[in-house]
Amino acid sequence: MNFYSNFFTFTNIALTPGLCLNRFLSLCQIIQAEYIQELNDLSTIKHLVNGLISMVEAEKKRNIPVNSEIKSSQITAFNNFLRILEANFRRDEGVSFYADKMNMSERNLNLICKNNFQKSVSEIIETRKLIEAKRMLLYSDKSVSEIGYELGYNEKSYFTRVFHARMEITPTRFREISRKMIS
């Protein structure tokens, strides 16, 4: 799925002075600093740009009048989901597991995630697993199979396919390139 396919069609987004604008400018500076590096990492730049677009999208949603009580309860539910995810992302659990833990339907949980993070529950789960996979590939000597298994992928080939589909690089190659850049 292309992240940009759901991007809004108008560009007049008011960035309020202060914290919002400062965060936006800081992220732009980080992107620029990475870009001008002699051996810049395009994957990192891509993720930073995605974060920047998410910030703009979130600001757009903040400026749409919404019943504050509903918005507040959705934010609370979304934060609860994130806490449950953090405790369970290493398990092979799907959307129904998290919806059950929150005593709500899968549909409602997906709506809350889409409203607050512009991604489905399954996309958020997968993203969390891949963040951990990248961390483990960089900072552990565990094999790709061990890392995949620890993150709830029962087969190395499935883990490798998911990683490659999202990162456009195999886990082994990611490890090689990243370790060369670090050293």
Phi, psi and omega in degrees: 000135179274122182303325186283349184296335180259010182292144184295160187261356176242157188242005180275084180248122179279119175264113184293138179300152180107221187304314182301307182294321179297318178296317179299311180295321179299316179295321176299320179294322178295317178299313180297317180298319178292320183296322184277356176300145180301316177247065183293153181255106183296330177296317178296315180299317179301316181291323177294319178295319176301319178296320178298315179295322177298320178297317179295316179298318179296320179295321177300315181293326178296331182273356176272125181300125180224145175305116186298328179294316178295315180299317180298316180292327177292320179296318178298314179297318179297317178296323175297316177303315181297323177295316179295319178300315182299326180280342189231002188297340180282350180269157177273076181238145181255193184301319183299323178302311182290321177297317178299317180299332182261004180056047177214169179283158176300321181300313180296319179296319177297320178298317179297317180294318179296319181292328186258338186222359179058027176221155178284166178303312183297324177294321179292318178300311181298318179299316180297318179297320182289327175298316179293321179301315179297318179299314181292322178297324181282319193245009175228164177257015178294150178287163177302320179298316180297317180296313178302315180296318178298335182262013174090007176268120186281345179228138179301320183296323179291316177301314180298319179297314180296314180299312182295320180297320182273324187259349181061030178200148179285158178300320181297314180293321176303314180299313182301308183296314182296319180292326177295320181293324182288322184275000000 
